Amino acid sequence: MMCHGQVNGRLWIWTAAFRTIVLAAVVVAGAGRGLAQQEDSAETPIGKRWWPSEFGAGDQRGAVNRLGPSKVLEATALIKTGQVYSLGRLYENGMPMPNPYRLYSLTVPGSPTSEAVGKNQGVSFDEMVTAQIGQVGTQMDGLAHVGVRVGRDDIFYNGFKRADFARSYGMQKLGVENVGPMFTRGVLLDVAGVRKQERLPVGYVITPQDLQAAADAHQLTIRPGDVVLIHTGHGRLWMKENQIYNDGEPGVGLAAARWLSDQKITLVGADNWAIECVPPEDPERPFPVHQWNLVRNGIYHLENLDLSPLVDADVHEFAFIFSPLRLKGATGSPGNPIAVR
């Protein structure tokens, strides 16, 4: 299933190449619009009210509540060889930035930063990083990242209102410091591999059937508390064809997001920048999977992963470890997630 159009970050720009097939997009998006019409007639723009959370009315952690000692022991039992796979991208100048208003720059001030001091003549360097640090490169979206405007209120996970917690110097609720470390079972669903493609085309909508086929191919059953990583092949473009990488992507459709949330997972990650299909199935509803996962279900996103180490090693089940930086009030976190097998 394909959807057409082009996106540059959050700003939608129809290009000349796609103007000739706009009518086709209208037909393809029909099913998505049917769902949208149902949602428009509900309590909020994305359906019935989603709060209070299943984890309690005051909960700020979301799906990580499913983690605990039993998931750690389950994950530990998967470690057979001790092989560690790094899944994070390098943070570097020139890396893809789908949102043109985001930036990343690392500067080493001075050479050296600290001149030689003392009889031992020690010198040192430090660095200055300028970035939306939780929203560039390999990044975990926190629960304060995305919300829904309902009437005059912007409402986030568990019904928290923006007016009550959003501040210029950090969120007073839903900050990424609430997440804590993740040590759990991880599974890789190689959708590109099952479809015998190195890279799914931009705009490809991953369906529940795609996810189930990828799980069946390696006799995988998704369990509550798992982390699910999805290989689309889009990551092959990273630092090679940045413009194509930025302009759109294959990704999870809304039906597949619902399928994943039914499995009670904790986090979904992918080798793309938004997890979901861009452009979306319904051109009038951008980034619906973010709202479904983060806002309605407290399921985290881990974006811009490098999944090639797992694909190349044919590893599909592993211990997954990630510890978000304890940035009080932040909407997300950088980091280097790892898989251990």
KEVEX-573067 format. One line per field, with one value per residue: x, y, z of N, C-alpha, C in turn; residue number from 1; residue in three letters. Coordinates in steps of 0.02 Angstrom, whole numbers, plus 50000, padded with zeros to 5 digits. Example, Ala and Ser with C-alpha at 12.3 -4.5 7.8 and 13.67 -1.06 7.14 Angstrom:
# KEVEX-573067
n.c1	(50660	50642) .
n.c2	(49716	49888) .
n.c3	(50390	50354) .
ca.c1	(50615	50684) .
ca.c2	(49775	49947) .
ca.c3	(50390	50357) .
c.c1	(50660	50645) .
c.c2	(49835	50002) .
c.c3	(50390	50394) .
nr	(1	2) .
rest	(ALA	SER) .
END
This chain:
# KEVEX-573067
n.c1	(50042	50029	50062	50058	50155	50252	50363	50443	50516	50404	50335	50228	50252	50196	50266	50317	50334	50246	50124	50056	49997	49906	49770	49771	49819	49711	49620	49690	49700	49574	49528	49593	49531	49403	49419	49460	49343	49262	49333	49327	49197	49200	49248	49369	49492	49561	49486	49396	49411	49567	49614	49589	49754	49792	49885	49859	49789	49881	49996	50157	50245	50205	50214	50331	50305	50277	50394	50515	50589	50561	50560	50691	50760	50709	50762	50898	50916	50922	51048	51177	51299	51367	51389	51390	51289	51292	51169	51149	51164	51304	51323	51340	51400	51305	51222	51065	50922	50764	50671	50683	50708	50776	50937	51111	51265	51433	51562	51732	51798	51938	52113	52230	52075	52094	52237	52409	52443	52517	52658	52659	52605	52475	52354	52192	52039	51871	51698	51566	51398	51268	51102	50937	50930	50865	50797	50864	50962	50995	50862	50752	50583	50496	50354	50309	50324	50229	50059	49880	49768	49625	49482	49513	49622	49782	49816	49901	49986	49895	49802	49858	49869	49939	49947	49960	50083	50188	50336	50457	50586	50589	50484	50358	50291	50289	50420	50574	50651	50574	50569	50674	50797	50799	50789	50762	50672	50709	50650	50680	50597	50607	50549	50582	50668	50582	50501	50590	50672	50800	50778	50630	50512	50497	50356	50293	50172	50178	50095	49986	49992	50116	50201	50167	50206	50345	50375	50335	50426	50538	50498	50445	50364	50279	50287	50211	50286	50396	50524	50508	50589	50596	50645	50665	50750	50770	50868	50984	51008	51064	51174	51217	51119	51050	50946	50844	50820	50769	50652	50542	50473	50466	50355	50270	50096	49936	49852	49945	50011	49911	49902	50026	50015	49915	49987	50047	50173	50326	50408	50436	50547	50641	50729	50715	50656	50538	50464	50336	50240	50281	50240	50081	49947	49823	49817	49770	49795	49928	50063	49993	50024	50116	50032	49946	50031	50118	50033	49905	49936	50057	50172	50338	50444	50587	50698	50785	50877	51019	51004	51073	51182	51115	51035	51132	51197	51098	51016	50877	50814	50846	50933	50887	50950	50939	50966	50890	50953	50955	50877	50803	50638	50644	50591	50631	50766	50938	51053	51136	51073	51084	51099	51110	51171) .
n.c2	(49940	50111	50282	50452	50601	50729	50771	50893	50887	50949	51027	51034	51012	51012	50942	50969	50849	50764	50822	50780	50662	50677	50648	50509	50491	50530	50427	50316	50352	50333	50234	50275	50398	50359	50308	50426	50504	50438	50465	50603	50623	50586	50607	50678	50744	50628	50521	50429	50488	50461	50449	50413	50337	50162	50135	50215	50369	50472	50437	50453	50383	50289	50155	50096	50051	49919	49853	49764	49661	49529	49544	49584	49467	49380	49438	49426	49290	49270	49299	49226	49221	49335	49439	49608	49733	49888	50008	50140	50294	50394	50552	50691	50832	50876	50766	50685	50792	50795	50891	51055	51157	51109	51078	51032	51050	51031	51103	51132	51237	51334	51286	51212	51197	51228	51304	51252	51211	51227	51138	51015	51041	51017	50999	51026	50981	51031	51031	51112	51088	51122	51099	51027	50927	50810	50776	50751	50654	50484	50453	50456	50476	50559	50566	50694	50747	50749	50799	50826	50942	50987	51065	51209	51165	51087	50923	50790	50631	50531	50629	50748	50924	51044	51178	51163	51106	51134	51222	51352	51316	51180	51035	51015	50903	50735	50734	50670	50615	50534	50409	50310	50174	50051	49879	49742	49616	49614	49621	49598	49647	49613	49687	49734	49631	49518	49554	49544	49652	49773	49900	49972	50064	50245	50305	50184	50090	50005	49860	49769	49637	49632	49646	49533	49433	49455	49422	49287	49233	49211	49137	49212	49275	49412	49488	49555	49706	49699	49767	49823	49822	49887	49847	49936	49965	50094	50161	50141	50251	50346	50477	50462	50481	50602	50695	50620	50533	50624	50674	50590	50429	50248	50165	50125	50100	50162	50054	49953	50009	50002	49864	49834	49899	49823	49712	49752	49816	49902	49996	50056	50047	50106	50108	50235	50408	50440	50331	50303	50295	50415	50522	50525	50401	50465	50619	50729	50704	50713	50621	50522	50405	50438	50505	50400	50306	50377	50471	50413	50284	50281	50225	50219	50299	50258	50327	50342	50233	50123	49980	49889	49810	49707	49650	49607	49511	49421	49420	49413	49410	49467	49536	49695	49855	50014	50175	50319	50487	50579	50703	50828	50873	50864	50830	50720	50603	50584	50449	50287	50149	49973	49803	49640	49478) .
n.c3	(50000	49956	49995	49939	49907	49986	50118	50216	50358	50476	50391	50260	50089	49931	49790	49618	49555	49615	49599	49487	49523	49624	49628	49633	49761	49837	49815	49867	50000	50049	50142	50258	50277	50308	50437	50495	50487	50577	50693	50699	50739	50868	51043	51044	50927	50894	50929	51060	51229	51309	51435	51612	51620	51601	51697	51803	51864	51891	51827	51750	51674	51579	51460	51507	51631	51619	51629	51729	51859	51808	51669	51649	51687	51592	51475	51502	51494	51360	51319	51245	51175	51210	51124	51078	51007	50936	50914	50889	50799	50739	50813	50723	50629	50487	50482	50439	50446	50460	50502	50463	50553	50659	50734	50743	50817	50857	50944	50979	51088	51070	51068	51154	51252	51385	51438	51467	51634	51798	51869	51809	51687	51629	51502	51425	51341	51302	51252	51160	51134	51025	51006	50976	51089	51126	51013	50894	50779	50833	50934	51074	51086	51209	51325	51331	51209	51104	51079	51082	51016	51094	51084	51171	51237	51245	51251	51327	51354	51468	51495	51538	51537	51430	51474	51608	51635	51545	51527	51493	51532	51547	51559	51680	51706	51640	51594	51525	51623	51699	51643	51660	51661	51530	51518	51438	51343	51170	51002	50829	50688	50529	50406	50278	50238	50236	50132	50034	49995	49987	50029	50081	49984	49989	50072	50086	50171	50315	50366	50482	50438	50375	50486	50560	50471	50469	50600	50603	50514	50588	50694	50802	50946	51003	51161	51312	51369	51287	51177	51014	50864	50702	50542	50399	50298	50260	50327	50255	50179	50258	50286	50158	50056	50102	50076	50014	50119	50213	50153	50156	50206	50220	50332	50487	50477	50536	50571	50594	50702	50798	50807	50864	50988	51044	51079	51193	51204	51252	51188	51022	50889	50745	50587	50532	50530	50594	50634	50580	50424	50305	50177	50267	50278	50269	50201	50271	50402	50481	50554	50636	50704	50801	50889	50923	50986	51082	51145	51169	51218	51287	51236	51189	51065	50968	50868	50708	50706	50688	50616	50545	50601	50671	50570	50478	50554	50570	50683	50784	50905	51067	51210	51259	51289	51355	51417	51448	51449	51601	51589	51659	51634	51496	51325	51258	51225	51181	51139	51150	51107	51142	51086	51151	51129) .
ca.c1	(50000	50071	50033	50101	50165	50320	50365	50508	50501	50332	50305	50207	50261	50182	50314	50292	50335	50189	50060	50022	49964	49868	49706	49783	49825	49644	49591	49726	49688	49504	49518	49613	49481	49347	49436	49461	49275	49239	49367	49302	49133	49211	49259	49429	49511	49590	49443	49372	49462	49614	49636	49654	49794	49785	49933	49839	49774	49938	50056	50197	50295	50179	50222	50388	50278	50275	50460	50529	50638	50547	50582	50764	50782	50691	50810	50963	50918	50934	51118	51211	51367	51398	51401	51355	51276	51275	51114	51144	51201	51350	51300	51391	51377	51285	51177	50998	50877	50700	50642	50734	50720	50819	51007	51160	51332	51481	51620	51784	51822	52008	52156	52178	52027	52129	52310	52450	52446	52554	52723	52648	52586	52416	52309	52128	51988	51801	51660	51501	51349	51207	51056	50878	50970	50823	50758	50907	50999	50961	50825	50692	50529	50462	50282	50293	50343	50172	49994	49821	49728	49554	49453	49565	49674	49827	49815	49954	49976	49859	49758	49893	49860	50000	49946	49975	50150	50240	50372	50513	50647	50578	50416	50349	50265	50304	50489	50606	50682	50527	50570	50718	50832	50763	50826	50705	50678	50699	50641	50688	50551	50639	50497	50615	50693	50526	50477	50647	50695	50851	50748	50561	50507	50468	50283	50264	50136	50185	50031	49991	50012	50189	50233	50157	50248	50414	50380	50329	50486	50590	50463	50444	50301	50289	50261	50205	50348	50450	50542	50503	50628	50572	50694	50635	50803	50777	50931	51039	51017	51094	51239	51231	51067	51013	50885	50792	50805	50729	50591	50487	50498	50420	50346	50211	50031	49897	49829	50002	50023	49860	49921	50081	49991	49878	50036	50069	50244	50350	50440	50446	50601	50649	50785	50690	50656	50473	50432	50277	50241	50280	50179	50035	49894	49775	49855	49744	49810	50000	50092	49942	50053	50144	49977	49920	50078	50141	49980	49852	49958	50119	50224	50392	50475	50660	50703	50851	50921	51058	50987	51113	51220	51071	51016	51191	51213	51038	50994	50808	50790	50905	50924	50888	50969	50941	50954	50885	50985	50909	50870	50740	50592	50655	50540	50660	50835	50985	51082	51163	51043	51123	51070	51159	51146) .
ca.c2	(50000	50170	50348	50494	50668	50739	50810	50917	50896	50956	51074	50996	51048	50969	50956	50962	50778	50728	50855	50742	50602	50694	50612	50441	50493	50535	50360	50271	50373	50325	50196	50317	50450	50328	50308	50496	50527	50410	50500	50672	50624	50564	50659	50716	50734	50561	50469	50434	50510	50406	50453	50401	50282	50097	50133	50260	50437	50517	50406	50492	50338	50253	50084	50068	50017	49847	49825	49747	49606	49471	49559	49583	49397	49352	49463	49398	49220	49270	49312	49162	49230	49395	49487	49671	49769	49958	50025	50212	50330	50446	50622	50727	50885	50852	50708	50704	50831	50802	50955	51104	51204	51078	51086	51000	51075	51021	51147	51129	51306	51341	51228	51176	51240	51250	51306	51214	51240	51190	51109	50957	51067	50983	51034	50991	51001	51016	51045	51144	51059	51160	51053	51003	50868	50750	50768	50745	50591	50430	50490	50427	50523	50553	50576	50766	50769	50757	50800	50836	51001	50970	51130	51259	51133	51038	50868	50741	50567	50527	50686	50808	50982	51084	51238	51146	51078	51155	51282	51365	51286	51109	51014	50999	50834	50695	50741	50606	50588	50485	50345	50262	50128	49995	49816	49699	49576	49650	49581	49633	49627	49634	49692	49738	49565	49474	49574	49533	49716	49805	49961	49985	50130	50300	50304	50117	50084	49939	49836	49715	49576	49637	49634	49463	49393	49461	49384	49216	49212	49190	49105	49260	49297	49474	49481	49618	49734	49694	49820	49798	49861	49872	49861	49955	49977	50166	50183	50136	50317	50390	50509	50447	50517	50634	50728	50569	50510	50675	50695	50544	50365	50193	50159	50094	50131	50165	49987	49917	50037	49972	49794	49833	49917	49766	49665	49782	49828	49961	50044	50034	50083	50091	50140	50295	50465	50453	50267	50293	50313	50486	50552	50480	50371	50518	50681	50778	50683	50698	50590	50493	50351	50471	50517	50336	50274	50418	50506	50368	50221	50288	50183	50263	50292	50263	50342	50347	50179	50085	49910	49845	49758	49650	49618	49573	49453	49379	49418	49437	49410	49488	49581	49765	49898	50086	50218	50389	50536	50606	50774	50846	50914	50859	50795	50660	50591	50549	50392	50233	50085	49914	49736	49591	49412) .
ca.c3	(50000	49952	49999	49898	49930	50010	50179	50240	50429	50490	50343	50201	50026	49873	49736	49550	49536	49643	49582	49434	49549	49684	49627	49657	49834	49865	49814	49913	50069	50066	50204	50314	50288	50342	50507	50517	50496	50641	50747	50702	50773	50936	51093	51028	50857	50883	50956	51128	51277	51323	51505	51643	51595	51635	51751	51856	51842	51898	51799	51703	51645	51522	51450	51544	51690	51605	51641	51798	51865	51766	51601	51650	51687	51526	51427	51518	51471	51287	51305	51234	51149	51237	51071	51089	50945	50945	50868	50884	50747	50759	50814	50686	50584	50422	50483	50415	50489	50424	50521	50446	50607	50708	50717	50785	50806	50911	50936	51030	51092	51087	51056	51192	51287	51445	51426	51513	51701	51848	51852	51767	51622	51603	51455	51419	51293	51314	51192	51167	51088	51015	50973	51010	51105	51128	50952	50834	50776	50868	50985	51103	51099	51274	51325	51326	51142	51059	51110	51039	51034	51105	51102	51185	51276	51216	51299	51316	51387	51531	51506	51563	51494	51419	51515	51678	51647	51497	51546	51448	51556	51561	51574	51751	51706	51581	51573	51509	51683	51728	51607	51691	51616	51500	51509	51423	51281	51108	50942	50766	50635	50466	50355	50213	50222	50220	50066	49988	49970	50028	50058	50063	49953	50027	50068	50097	50234	50346	50391	50531	50403	50366	50551	50578	50426	50492	50662	50586	50478	50636	50749	50857	50976	51040	51229	51349	51393	51237	51131	50945	50816	50634	50489	50335	50249	50247	50356	50207	50150	50309	50268	50087	50018	50157	50054	50007	50187	50247	50119	50170	50228	50234	50404	50516	50469	50598	50589	50623	50769	50842	50817	50912	51055	51070	51107	51257	51202	51288	51143	50953	50857	50674	50552	50498	50576	50626	50645	50538	50353	50287	50199	50301	50238	50258	50197	50318	50471	50487	50613	50681	50744	50861	50937	50947	51032	51137	51181	51192	51248	51325	51205	51168	50999	50963	50797	50676	50728	50640	50628	50502	50637	50686	50506	50449	50596	50572	50753	50787	50975	51103	51267	51237	51345	51339	51475	51428	51492	51651	51574	51691	51595	51424	51286	51229	51245	51137	51172	51109	51127	51122	51089	51173	51110) .
c.c1	(50044	50030	50082	50102	50236	50318	50436	50498	50427	50298	50291	50214	50249	50230	50284	50288	50274	50122	50021	49985	49926	49802	49715	49789	49757	49611	49623	49710	49616	49491	49537	49562	49419	49358	49434	49391	49246	49269	49341	49236	49139	49226	49318	49445	49541	49549	49421	49429	49503	49638	49577	49688	49779	49833	49917	49833	49834	50001	50090	50247	50270	50198	50284	50366	50275	50342	50471	50578	50624	50568	50659	50790	50766	50742	50879	50970	50931	51008	51156	51284	51404	51413	51358	51349	51255	51224	51107	51187	51253	51313	51355	51360	51361	51240	51107	50957	50812	50663	50694	50750	50761	50892	51050	51228	51375	51543	51668	51814	51895	52048	52223	52130	52058	52205	52347	52455	52488	52621	52716	52620	52528	52375	52245	52085	51919	51763	51595	51455	51288	51158	50990	50897	50928	50786	50801	50945	50959	50927	50766	50641	50498	50389	50261	50307	50283	50107	49939	49784	49654	49520	49508	49624	49717	49838	49865	49937	49942	49818	49792	49887	49924	50003	49967	50047	50205	50270	50433	50576	50637	50507	50411	50316	50287	50375	50522	50640	50637	50535	50611	50750	50786	50809	50772	50719	50666	50690	50649	50639	50578	50588	50528	50640	50639	50499	50532	50668	50749	50822	50677	50555	50477	50392	50252	50234	50143	50120	50040	50013	50087	50225	50226	50200	50321	50425	50380	50393	50541	50560	50462	50373	50315	50253	50254	50272	50405	50464	50542	50540	50610	50623	50658	50686	50814	50843	50991	51055	51056	51164	51262	51184	51022	50947	50828	50772	50757	50659	50531	50516	50445	50412	50280	50148	49993	49872	49885	50019	49972	49878	49977	50058	49949	49924	50065	50145	50261	50374	50443	50500	50607	50709	50761	50681	50589	50434	50377	50288	50237	50289	50130	49983	49840	49813	49832	49761	49885	50018	50040	49971	50086	50088	49949	49967	50093	50083	49929	49877	50023	50174	50276	50415	50550	50677	50776	50900	50962	51047	51028	51155	51177	51052	51073	51208	51154	51015	50925	50778	50851	50884	50933	50902	50974	50925	50950	50924	50934	50906	50802	50699	50600	50600	50566	50732	50875	51010	51105	51132	51085	51080	51126	51130	51193) .
c.c2	(50062	50232	50396	50565	50676	50783	50833	50935	50898	51003	51036	51038	51000	50988	50942	50889	50741	50760	50816	50682	50615	50655	50540	50439	50495	50467	50315	50288	50362	50289	50237	50371	50422	50327	50379	50522	50501	50449	50571	50676	50603	50623	50704	50705	50665	50507	50482	50456	50450	50406	50439	50339	50218	50091	50182	50331	50484	50492	50451	50448	50299	50180	50055	50038	49941	49813	49811	49688	49547	49483	49561	49511	49363	49374	49433	49327	49215	49280	49246	49170	49289	49448	49549	49708	49840	49979	50101	50240	50377	50513	50663	50781	50855	50792	50731	50740	50840	50866	51009	51153	51173	51083	51045	51028	51061	51063	51136	51199	51309	51279	51238	51224	51269	51247	51268	51250	51196	51165	51049	50975	51028	51027	50994	51021	50992	51037	51079	51114	51104	51116	51050	50932	50804	50735	50771	50680	50534	50459	50449	50482	50508	50571	50649	50792	50786	50757	50809	50898	50980	51034	51181	51229	51088	50983	50815	50675	50576	50589	50748	50864	51023	51144	51225	51123	51104	51222	51290	51329	51214	51094	50993	50931	50801	50704	50673	50576	50537	50415	50293	50215	50073	49935	49764	49657	49621	49602	49626	49605	49656	49634	49696	49669	49517	49490	49570	49598	49743	49866	49968	50055	50182	50299	50236	50114	50013	49920	49786	49649	49575	49619	49561	49417	49396	49423	49309	49190	49188	49162	49149	49272	49359	49469	49549	49641	49732	49762	49790	49847	49839	49895	49874	49961	50050	50193	50178	50204	50364	50412	50490	50487	50552	50666	50678	50543	50559	50683	50650	50477	50311	50188	50129	50134	50127	50096	49946	49944	50009	49900	49789	49850	49862	49714	49691	49792	49892	50016	50013	50078	50064	50128	50197	50350	50478	50390	50253	50314	50388	50492	50501	50451	50422	50584	50734	50761	50664	50669	50561	50438	50379	50481	50452	50307	50316	50445	50458	50310	50224	50243	50229	50247	50299	50268	50347	50295	50152	50011	49862	49794	49697	49613	49578	49509	49404	49367	49450	49437	49421	49525	49652	49809	49970	50125	50290	50434	50566	50682	50797	50893	50909	50818	50731	50653	50561	50486	50339	50167	50027	49852	49688	49521	49358) .
c.c3	(50000	49965	49968	49925	49953	50071	50190	50313	50439	50441	50279	50139	49969	49817	49668	49529	49560	49624	49530	49460	49613	49686	49651	49732	49868	49868	49865	49986	50091	50132	50264	50329	50323	50417	50534	50530	50561	50699	50755	50740	50846	50982	51078	50955	50843	50917	51028	51174	51300	51396	51552	51613	51633	51694	51807	51832	51846	51864	51748	51665	51584	51521	51484	51610	51681	51617	51715	51800	51819	51694	51596	51646	51621	51474	51439	51492	51396	51270	51303	51214	51179	51185	51082	51022	50961	50892	50858	50828	50778	50761	50781	50642	50516	50422	50462	50468	50452	50441	50510	50502	50664	50686	50765	50767	50867	50895	50994	51035	51114	51073	51092	51225	51350	51432	51480	51580	51747	51823	51805	51698	51590	51556	51448	51364	51324	51251	51210	51114	51085	50976	51011	51033	51108	51064	50888	50837	50806	50929	51010	51116	51167	51269	51323	51256	51099	51099	51058	51062	51036	51129	51111	51223	51233	51267	51278	51350	51455	51547	51532	51513	51490	51465	51587	51689	51601	51518	51501	51468	51578	51580	51648	51760	51641	51555	51566	51570	51718	51699	51644	51640	51591	51492	51499	51360	51221	51051	50881	50716	50569	50410	50285	50191	50201	50150	50013	49954	50016	50063	50034	50033	49999	50017	50080	50167	50260	50381	50447	50499	50391	50431	50571	50535	50448	50556	50647	50552	50525	50700	50812	50881	51017	51107	51262	51376	51344	51204	51061	50899	50745	50583	50424	50279	50234	50274	50309	50176	50195	50288	50197	50042	50069	50135	50045	50075	50221	50219	50132	50191	50227	50309	50423	50499	50534	50619	50620	50692	50819	50857	50869	50982	51086	51101	51173	51259	51241	51241	51073	50923	50784	50646	50508	50550	50610	50643	50594	50466	50345	50212	50229	50254	50222	50258	50247	50391	50475	50554	50662	50726	50807	50913	50965	51000	51093	51179	51211	51234	51287	51300	51173	51097	51005	50889	50774	50703	50670	50655	50586	50541	50652	50622	50478	50488	50602	50644	50757	50857	51019	51167	51242	51297	51320	51402	51452	51476	51540	51644	51601	51648	51521	51390	51254	51251	51188	51173	51123	51133	51103	51126	51108	51159	51136) .
nr	(1	2	3	4	5	6	7	8	9	10	11	12	13	14	15	16	17	18	19	20	21	22	23	24	25	26	27	28	29	30	31	32	33	34	35	36	37	38	39	40	41	42	43	44	45	46	47	48	49	50	51	52	53	54	55	56	57	58	59	60	61	62	63	64	65	66	67	68	69	70	71	72	73	74	75	76	77	78	79	80	81	82	83	84	85	86	87	88	89	90	91	92	93	94	95	96	97	98	99	100	101	102	103	104	105	106	107	108	109	110	111	112	113	114	115	116	117	118	119	120	121	122	123	124	125	126	127	128	129	130	131	132	133	134	135	136	137	138	139	140	141	142	143	144	145	146	147	148	149	150	151	152	153	154	155	156	157	158	159	160	161	162	163	164	165	166	167	168	169	170	171	172	173	174	175	176	177	178	179	180	181	182	183	184	185	186	187	188	189	190	191	192	193	194	195	196	197	198	199	200	201	202	203	204	205	206	207	208	209	210	211	212	213	214	215	216	217	218	219	220	221	222	223	224	225	226	227	228	229	230	231	232	233	234	235	236	237	238	239	240	241	242	243	244	245	246	247	248	249	250	251	252	253	254	255	256	257	258	259	260	261	262	263	264	265	266	267	268	269	270	271	272	273	274	275	276	277	278	279	280	281	282	283	284	285	286	287	288	289	290	291	292	293	294	295	296	297	298	299	300	301	302	303	304	305	306	307	308	309	310	311	312	313	314	315	316	317	318	319	320	321	322	323	324	325	326	327	328	329	330	331	332	333	334	335	336	337	338	339	340	341) .
rest	(MET	MET	CYS	HIS	GLY	GLN	VAL	ASN	GLY	ARG	LEU	TRP	ILE	TRP	THR	ALA	ALA	PHE	ARG	THR	ILE	VAL	LEU	ALA	ALA	VAL	VAL	VAL	ALA	GLY	ALA	GLY	ARG	GLY	LEU	ALA	GLN	GLN	GLU	ASP	SER	ALA	GLU	THR	PRO	ILE	GLY	LYS	ARG	TRP	TRP	PRO	SER	GLU	PHE	GLY	ALA	GLY	ASP	GLN	ARG	GLY	ALA	VAL	ASN	ARG	LEU	GLY	PRO	SER	LYS	VAL	LEU	GLU	ALA	THR	ALA	LEU	ILE	LYS	THR	GLY	GLN	VAL	TYR	SER	LEU	GLY	ARG	LEU	TYR	GLU	ASN	GLY	MET	PRO	MET	PRO	ASN	PRO	TYR	ARG	LEU	TYR	SER	LEU	THR	VAL	PRO	GLY	SER	PRO	THR	SER	GLU	ALA	VAL	GLY	LYS	ASN	GLN	GLY	VAL	SER	PHE	ASP	GLU	MET	VAL	THR	ALA	GLN	ILE	GLY	GLN	VAL	GLY	THR	GLN	MET	ASP	GLY	LEU	ALA	HIS	VAL	GLY	VAL	ARG	VAL	GLY	ARG	ASP	ASP	ILE	PHE	TYR	ASN	GLY	PHE	LYS	ARG	ALA	ASP	PHE	ALA	ARG	SER	TYR	GLY	MET	GLN	LYS	LEU	GLY	VAL	GLU	ASN	VAL	GLY	PRO	MET	PHE	THR	ARG	GLY	VAL	LEU	LEU	ASP	VAL	ALA	GLY	VAL	ARG	LYS	GLN	GLU	ARG	LEU	PRO	VAL	GLY	TYR	VAL	ILE	THR	PRO	GLN	ASP	LEU	GLN	ALA	ALA	ALA	ASP	ALA	HIS	GLN	LEU	THR	ILE	ARG	PRO	GLY	ASP	VAL	VAL	LEU	ILE	HIS	THR	GLY	HIS	GLY	ARG	LEU	TRP	MET	LYS	GLU	ASN	GLN	ILE	TYR	ASN	ASP	GLY	GLU	PRO	GLY	VAL	GLY	LEU	ALA	ALA	ALA	ARG	TRP	LEU	SER	ASP	GLN	LYS	ILE	THR	LEU	VAL	GLY	ALA	ASP	ASN	TRP	ALA	ILE	GLU	CYS	VAL	PRO	PRO	GLU	ASP	PRO	GLU	ARG	PRO	PHE	PRO	VAL	HIS	GLN	TRP	ASN	LEU	VAL	ARG	ASN	GLY	ILE	TYR	HIS	LEU	GLU	ASN	LEU	ASP	LEU	SER	PRO	LEU	VAL	ASP	ALA	ASP	VAL	HIS	GLU	PHE	ALA	PHE	ILE	PHE	SER	PRO	LEU	ARG	LEU	LYS	GLY	ALA	THR	GLY	SER	PRO	GLY	ASN	PRO	ILE	ALA	VAL	ARG) .
END
